[in-house]
Amino acid sequence: MVFGRSLTESRLISSANYVRTELPARIAHRIRDMQQLPYVVVTNPHINDVYNLYYDAFDCFRKLKEVKTLEDNDRLCEIIRQNLKSHLTVIPKLAMGILECGGLMDPVDLDQFMNTILRSRISRRVIAEQHLSLTETFNSSHFSPGAKLSESDFIGEVFIKCSAKDVIDHCAKAVTALARSTNGPDVQVPEIKVVGHLDASFPYILSHIEYIVGELLRNSVQAVIECHQTLDNTASPPPPIEVTICEAQEHVIFRISDRGGGIPRAELPYLWSFSKGPQSQKRLENLGQVPRMAATMQELHVEDELSRRDLETPTYQSSLSSLTSRPPNLRLGMGLPLSRVYAEYWAGSLNLHSLEGYGVDAFLQISRLGNKNEQLATRASVDAV
C-alpha cells in the first residue's frame, strides 16, 4: 500500500523488476520442497503436473531481462497473466495428489508441505496481481502520474474501505442464490442476520476476505438446510444464521453462528487437515469434478445475483476463482484449511467451536492491514518463502 500510494513511471518499473526477480526465487524454493518429497509422492500424476508447472514458470522468469521501459513492463505483465491463468489448476491438483498420497507419508508432514506451498502461492500471486493492478491503474486514461492513490478506493489490489457488513451481505446473497440453484427454488434457505458494529471497515484484499466469509457461510447454510430437512420440520422456517461483527483498534472479528447440527465428532480431529479424515475417498471423487479452482466469490455462476458494477473485472483471472461456484453439497474438505491459510497469512486467525447436535460458531479475526506484516515464515526456517 505504501509503495503504490504515489505511482510514477520509475516506481512502476521498480515494481516490475521486484516481481521479475522475486517470483523465480520463491518458485525455486517450492521446487526444492517438491524435490525433497519421497520419490513415490513426486511421481503422483497430480503432484508431477504441479512440479512441471512450477518448473516451466521458473524457467520462464529466470530468462527475463531487466525491465527498463513501459513496453518492457507490458511484456512482463502479459507473461504474468499467462502464468496466473495456467496455475489456476494448482490447488485442485495439489489437493488430489495429497489425498492420493495419504498412505505414503506422515499426514502431519503432508499437511505441513501443503500449508507451506499454499502460503507461498498466496505471496507470489499477491505480488503478481498487485503489480498487474498498479500497471492497469497507471495505463488508465484518467490517471495522472504522481497522483495519490490513497484518495481512491483501491491501491492496486488493496481495497482501502472494505466494509465488514458489505462483505457479509454480498457473500450472503451469493451463497443464498447458490443454495437455491442446488437444492431447488422451493428450498427454505435460512436468513442471514448481521448485528454488531455495522460500520466497521478495514483495508484488505477483497477476493481473500470474500473467499473466507463465503466458505464459512456456505458451510453454515448447507448444514442448516440439511438439518432442517432431516427434522422434517418444513412447515416452519429454518433457524437463522447470525453474524456478529466486532470492531477493535487492531482487528475486526466476525462470529458466524448456525444451528445446523454441529460437526460430527469423527470429523473434528481432521477439520484442518488437507490429507486425512473419514471422508477422504469421497472428497477425492468430488475434487475430480472440479477442473479448476482458484477461490473467489467474483466468479459465481449466478450472474443476476452477483453483477458487481462497483468493481472492475480485472483482465487476468483472480487468485482464487471458481472454487466457490461449485454446488454446496460437493464437499472438497479443503474450504476450512484453505480459509485458515488465507486468514493467517494476513496476521489473522480462524477457529471453530462445534456443539454436536446443535450448531457451530466460527470466529474469523481480521487484522487491520498496515499495522502488521504478512505472516511469512522466517527465511531461516523455510529458506525464504
C-alpha positions as CSV (number, residue, x, y, z in Angstrom):
1,M,0.0,0.0,0.0
2,V,2.8,2.5,1.0
3,F,4.7,1.7,-2.2
4,G,1.7,2.1,-4.5
5,R,0.3,5.2,-2.8
6,S,2.1,7.6,-5.2
7,L,2.6,6.0,-8.6
8,T,5.1,7.2,-11.1
9,E,6.8,5.5,-14.2
10,S,10.0,4.9,-12.2
11,R,8.1,3.3,-9.4
12,L,6.2,1.1,-11.7
13,I,9.4,-0.1,-13.4
14,S,10.9,-0.6,-9.9
15,S,7.9,-2.8,-9.0
16,A,8.3,-4.7,-12.3
17,N,11.9,-5.6,-11.5
18,Y,11.0,-6.6,-8.0
19,V,8.4,-9.0,-9.4
20,R,10.8,-10.2,-12.1
21,T,13.5,-11.2,-9.5
22,E,11.3,-12.2,-6.6
23,L,9.0,-14.7,-8.3
24,P,11.6,-17.1,-9.7
25,A,13.4,-17.2,-6.3
26,R,10.2,-18.1,-4.4
27,I,9.2,-20.7,-7.1
28,A,12.7,-22.2,-6.8
29,H,12.3,-22.9,-3.1
30,R,8.9,-24.6,-3.7
31,I,10.5,-26.7,-6.5
32,R,13.1,-27.8,-4.0
33,D,10.4,-28.7,-1.4
34,M,8.9,-31.0,-4.0
35,Q,12.2,-32.5,-4.9
36,Q,12.7,-33.4,-1.2
37,L,9.4,-35.4,-1.1
38,P,9.7,-39.2,-1.3
39,Y,10.1,-40.2,-4.9
40,V,6.8,-42.2,-4.9
41,V,4.9,-39.0,-3.9
42,V,6.5,-36.8,-6.6
43,T,5.7,-39.4,-9.3
44,N,1.9,-39.0,-8.4
45,P,0.5,-37.6,-11.7
46,H,-1.2,-34.6,-10.0
47,I,1.8,-33.5,-8.0
48,N,4.0,-34.2,-11.0
49,D,1.8,-31.8,-13.0
50,V,2.3,-29.1,-10.4
51,Y,6.0,-29.7,-10.4
52,N,6.2,-29.2,-14.2
53,L,4.0,-26.0,-14.0
54,Y,6.4,-24.6,-11.3
55,Y,9.5,-25.6,-13.3
56,D,8.2,-24.0,-16.5
57,A,7.3,-20.8,-14.7
58,F,10.8,-20.7,-13.0
59,D,12.5,-21.3,-16.4
60,C,10.4,-18.6,-18.0
61,F,11.0,-15.9,-15.3
62,R,14.7,-16.6,-14.9
63,K,15.4,-15.7,-18.5
64,L,13.7,-12.3,-18.4
65,K,15.9,-9.3,-18.8
66,E,15.8,-6.2,-16.7
67,V,12.7,-4.0,-17.2
68,K,13.7,-0.6,-18.4
69,T,10.8,0.8,-20.3
70,L,7.0,0.8,-20.1
71,E,7.0,-1.5,-23.2
72,D,9.2,-4.0,-21.3
73,N,6.7,-3.8,-18.4
74,D,3.8,-4.6,-20.7
75,R,5.6,-7.7,-22.0
76,L,6.3,-8.8,-18.4
77,C,2.6,-8.2,-17.5
78,E,1.5,-10.5,-20.4
79,I,3.8,-13.3,-19.1
80,I,2.5,-12.8,-15.6
81,R,-1.1,-13.1,-16.8
82,Q,-0.4,-16.3,-18.8
83,N,1.2,-17.8,-15.7
84,L,-1.6,-16.8,-13.4
85,K,-4.0,-18.5,-15.8
86,S,-2.0,-21.7,-16.2
87,H,-1.6,-22.0,-12.5
88,L,-5.4,-22.0,-11.7
89,T,-5.3,-25.8,-11.6
90,V,-2.6,-25.9,-8.9
91,I,-4.9,-26.0,-5.9
92,P,-7.2,-28.9,-7.0
93,K,-4.2,-30.9,-8.4
94,L,-2.3,-30.5,-5.1
95,A,-5.3,-31.5,-3.1
96,M,-5.9,-34.6,-5.2
97,G,-2.3,-35.5,-5.1
98,I,-2.1,-35.1,-1.3
99,L,-5.3,-37.2,-0.8
100,E,-3.9,-40.0,-3.1
101,C,-0.6,-40.0,-1.3
102,G,-2.2,-40.1,2.2
103,G,-0.8,-43.6,3.0
104,L,2.7,-42.9,1.6
105,M,3.8,-40.1,4.0
106,D,3.1,-39.0,7.5
107,P,-0.1,-36.9,7.3
108,V,1.5,-34.2,9.5
109,D,4.3,-33.8,7.0
110,L,1.9,-33.7,4.1
111,D,-0.2,-31.0,5.8
112,Q,3.0,-29.0,6.5
113,F,4.0,-29.3,2.9
114,M,0.6,-28.2,1.7
115,N,0.5,-25.2,4.1
116,T,3.9,-24.1,3.0
117,I,3.2,-24.3,-0.7
118,L,-0.2,-22.6,-0.3
119,R,1.2,-19.8,1.8
120,S,4.0,-19.2,-0.7
121,R,1.4,-19.3,-3.5
122,I,-0.6,-16.6,-1.9
123,S,2.6,-14.4,-1.5
124,R,3.5,-14.9,-5.2
125,R,0.0,-14.2,-6.5
126,V,-0.4,-11.1,-4.3
127,I,2.9,-9.8,-5.6
128,A,2.0,-10.6,-9.3
129,E,-1.6,-9.3,-9.1
130,Q,-0.7,-6.1,-7.2
131,H,1.8,-5.3,-10.0
132,L,-0.8,-6.0,-12.7
133,S,-3.3,-3.9,-10.9
134,L,-0.9,-1.0,-10.5
135,T,0.0,-1.2,-14.2
136,E,-3.7,-1.1,-15.2
137,T,-4.1,2.0,-12.9
138,F,-1.1,3.7,-14.5
139,N,-2.3,2.9,-18.0
140,S,-5.9,4.1,-17.4
141,S,-7.0,7.2,-19.2
142,H,-8.0,9.1,-16.0
143,F,-4.7,8.5,-14.1
144,S,-2.1,11.3,-13.7
145,P,1.4,10.1,-12.7
146,G,2.3,11.1,-9.1
147,A,-1.4,11.3,-8.0
148,K,-2.1,10.0,-4.5
149,L,-3.9,6.7,-5.0
150,S,-4.8,6.7,-1.3
151,E,-7.6,9.2,-2.2
152,S,-9.3,6.5,-4.3
153,D,-10.9,3.3,-3.0
154,F,-8.1,1.0,-4.2
155,I,-4.3,0.9,-4.1
156,G,-3.7,-1.9,-6.6
157,E,-5.5,-4.9,-5.2
158,V,-6.0,-3.5,-1.8
159,F,-9.5,-2.2,-1.1
160,I,-9.0,0.7,1.3
161,K,-12.5,0.9,2.7
162,C,-13.5,-2.8,2.9
163,S,-16.9,-2.7,4.8
164,A,-17.5,-5.7,7.0
165,K,-21.3,-5.5,6.6
166,D,-21.0,-5.2,2.8
167,V,-18.8,-8.2,2.6
168,I,-21.3,-10.3,4.6
169,D,-24.2,-9.0,2.6
170,H,-22.6,-9.7,-0.8
171,C,-21.4,-13.2,0.3
172,A,-24.8,-14.0,1.8
173,K,-26.6,-13.0,-1.4
174,A,-24.2,-15.3,-3.4
175,V,-24.5,-18.2,-1.1
176,T,-28.3,-18.0,-0.9
177,A,-28.5,-17.9,-4.7
178,L,-26.2,-20.9,-4.9
179,A,-28.2,-22.9,-2.3
180,R,-31.4,-22.3,-4.3
181,S,-29.8,-23.3,-7.6
182,T,-28.5,-26.5,-6.0
183,N,-31.4,-27.6,-3.7
184,G,-34.2,-26.3,-5.9
185,P,-36.1,-22.9,-5.9
186,D,-38.6,-24.1,-3.2
187,V,-35.9,-24.9,-0.6
188,Q,-36.2,-22.9,2.6
189,V,-32.8,-21.0,2.9
190,P,-32.0,-19.7,6.4
191,E,-32.0,-15.9,6.8
192,I,-28.5,-14.4,7.5
193,K,-28.8,-11.8,10.2
194,V,-26.0,-9.3,10.7
195,V,-25.6,-7.5,14.1
196,G,-22.8,-5.7,16.0
197,H,-20.5,-2.9,14.7
198,L,-22.1,-2.5,11.3
199,D,-19.9,0.5,10.3
200,A,-16.6,-1.4,10.7
201,S,-14.2,-1.1,7.8
202,F,-10.6,-2.1,7.1
203,P,-8.1,-2.2,4.2
204,Y,-8.0,-5.7,2.7
205,I,-7.7,-7.7,-0.5
206,L,-11.4,-8.2,-1.4
207,S,-11.1,-11.6,-3.1
208,H,-9.4,-13.0,0.0
209,I,-12.0,-11.9,2.6
210,E,-14.9,-12.8,0.3
211,Y,-13.5,-16.3,-0.2
212,I,-13.1,-16.9,3.6
213,V,-16.5,-15.5,4.5
214,G,-18.1,-17.2,1.5
215,E,-16.8,-20.6,2.6
216,L,-18.0,-20.2,6.2
217,L,-21.4,-19.0,5.1
218,R,-21.9,-21.8,2.6
219,N,-21.0,-24.4,5.2
220,S,-23.5,-22.9,7.6
221,V,-26.3,-22.5,5.1
222,Q,-25.9,-26.1,3.7
223,A,-25.7,-27.5,7.3
224,V,-28.9,-25.7,8.4
225,I,-30.8,-26.8,5.2
226,E,-29.8,-30.4,5.6
227,C,-30.5,-30.4,9.3
228,H,-33.9,-28.8,8.8
229,Q,-34.9,-31.3,6.1
230,T,-33.8,-34.2,8.3
231,L,-36.0,-33.0,11.1
232,D,-38.8,-32.9,8.6
233,N,-39.9,-29.6,10.0
234,T,-40.6,-27.9,6.7
235,A,-43.7,-26.1,8.0
236,S,-41.6,-23.6,10.0
237,P,-38.7,-21.6,8.6
238,P,-35.2,-22.8,9.3
239,P,-33.3,-21.1,12.2
240,P,-31.4,-18.0,11.0
241,I,-27.6,-17.7,10.8
242,E,-26.4,-14.9,13.0
243,V,-23.3,-12.9,12.0
244,T,-21.8,-10.7,14.7
245,I,-19.2,-8.0,13.7
246,C,-16.9,-6.8,16.5
247,E,-14.5,-3.9,15.8
248,A,-11.4,-3.2,17.9
249,Q,-8.5,-0.9,17.4
250,E,-6.2,-3.6,15.8
251,H,-8.7,-6.1,14.4
252,V,-12.2,-6.9,13.3
253,I,-13.8,-10.2,14.4
254,F,-16.6,-12.0,12.6
255,R,-18.6,-14.6,14.5
256,I,-20.8,-16.8,12.3
257,S,-23.3,-18.8,14.4
258,D,-25.6,-21.5,12.9
259,R,-27.9,-24.1,14.2
260,G,-27.1,-26.8,11.6
261,G,-26.5,-29.7,14.0
262,G,-22.7,-29.2,14.5
263,I,-19.8,-31.2,13.2
264,P,-19.8,-35.0,13.6
265,R,-17.3,-36.0,16.3
266,A,-15.5,-38.4,13.9
267,E,-14.6,-35.4,11.6
268,L,-13.5,-32.9,14.3
269,P,-9.8,-34.1,14.6
270,Y,-9.4,-33.7,10.8
271,L,-11.1,-30.4,10.4
272,W,-7.9,-28.5,9.4
273,S,-6.2,-31.4,7.6
274,F,-5.8,-31.5,3.8
275,S,-4.7,-35.1,3.7
276,K,-6.6,-37.1,6.3
277,G,-10.1,-37.8,7.5
278,P,-13.0,-40.2,7.3
279,Q,-14.3,-38.6,4.1
280,S,-11.0,-38.7,2.2
281,Q,-12.2,-41.0,-0.6
282,K,-15.4,-39.1,-1.2
283,R,-13.5,-35.8,-1.3
284,L,-11.1,-37.3,-3.9
285,E,-14.1,-38.2,-6.1
286,N,-15.6,-34.7,-5.6
287,L,-12.3,-33.0,-6.5
288,G,-12.3,-34.9,-9.8
289,Q,-15.4,-33.0,-10.7
290,V,-13.8,-29.5,-10.1
291,P,-11.5,-28.9,-13.1
292,R,-10.1,-25.5,-11.9
293,M,-10.1,-23.8,-8.6
294,A,-8.7,-20.5,-7.6
295,A,-11.1,-19.4,-4.9
296,T,-13.2,-16.1,-5.2
297,M,-16.8,-15.1,-4.9
298,Q,-16.4,-13.0,-8.1
299,E,-16.9,-15.9,-10.5
300,L,-20.0,-17.4,-9.1
301,H,-22.2,-18.6,-12.0
302,V,-25.3,-16.7,-10.7
303,E,-25.0,-13.6,-12.8
304,D,-28.2,-12.0,-11.9
305,E,-27.5,-12.1,-8.2
306,L,-23.9,-11.1,-8.5
307,S,-23.3,-8.4,-11.1
308,R,-20.6,-6.4,-9.4
309,R,-21.0,-3.0,-11.0
310,D,-19.0,-1.4,-8.2
311,L,-15.8,-3.4,-9.1
312,E,-14.0,-3.5,-12.4
313,T,-13.3,-7.0,-13.5
314,P,-9.5,-7.5,-13.9
315,T,-8.1,-8.6,-17.2
316,Y,-6.5,-11.6,-15.5
317,Q,-8.3,-14.3,-13.5
318,S,-8.3,-13.8,-9.8
319,S,-6.1,-15.8,-7.5
320,L,-9.0,-17.8,-6.2
321,S,-11.7,-18.2,-8.9
322,S,-14.5,-20.8,-9.3
323,L,-13.9,-22.8,-6.2
324,T,-16.9,-21.0,-4.7
325,S,-19.2,-21.8,-7.6
326,R,-19.3,-25.5,-7.0
327,P,-22.6,-26.9,-5.6
328,P,-22.7,-26.6,-1.8
329,N,-23.2,-30.4,-1.5
330,L,-19.9,-31.1,-3.5
331,R,-17.7,-31.2,-0.4
332,L,-14.0,-31.0,-1.1
333,G,-12.7,-31.0,2.5
334,M,-10.4,-28.0,1.9
335,G,-12.5,-24.9,2.3
336,L,-11.7,-24.6,6.0
337,P,-8.0,-25.4,5.9
338,L,-7.5,-23.1,2.9
339,S,-9.5,-20.4,4.6
340,R,-7.3,-20.6,7.6
341,V,-4.2,-20.3,5.5
342,Y,-5.6,-17.1,3.9
343,A,-6.6,-15.7,7.3
344,E,-3.3,-16.4,9.0
345,Y,-1.3,-15.1,6.0
346,W,-2.6,-11.6,6.8
347,A,-1.9,-12.0,10.6
348,G,-5.5,-13.1,11.4
349,S,-7.0,-16.3,12.7
350,L,-9.9,-18.7,12.1
351,N,-11.3,-21.0,14.8
352,L,-14.4,-23.2,15.1
353,H,-16.4,-24.3,18.1
354,S,-18.9,-27.1,17.5
355,L,-21.8,-28.2,19.7
356,E,-22.7,-31.6,18.3
357,G,-26.4,-31.8,17.8
358,Y,-26.9,-28.1,17.9
359,G,-24.6,-26.0,15.7
360,V,-21.3,-24.3,15.0
361,D,-19.7,-20.9,15.9
362,A,-16.9,-19.8,13.6
363,F,-14.6,-17.0,14.7
364,L,-12.7,-15.1,12.0
365,Q,-10.3,-12.4,13.2
366,I,-9.0,-10.0,10.6
367,S,-6.1,-7.7,11.4
368,R,-6.3,-4.2,10.1
369,L,-3.6,-4.2,7.4
370,G,-1.0,-1.6,7.9
371,N,-0.2,-2.4,11.5
372,K,1.3,-5.8,10.9
373,N,3.3,-7.5,8.2
374,E,2.1,-10.6,6.3
375,Q,2.9,-13.7,8.3
376,L,5.6,-15.1,6.1
377,A,7.7,-17.7,7.8
378,T,11.2,-16.5,8.5
379,R,13.8,-17.0,5.9
380,A,15.9,-19.1,8.3
381,S,13.1,-21.6,8.9
382,V,11.7,-22.0,5.4
383,D,14.6,-20.9,3.2
384,A,12.8,-17.7,2.0
385,V,9.2,-18.3,1.3
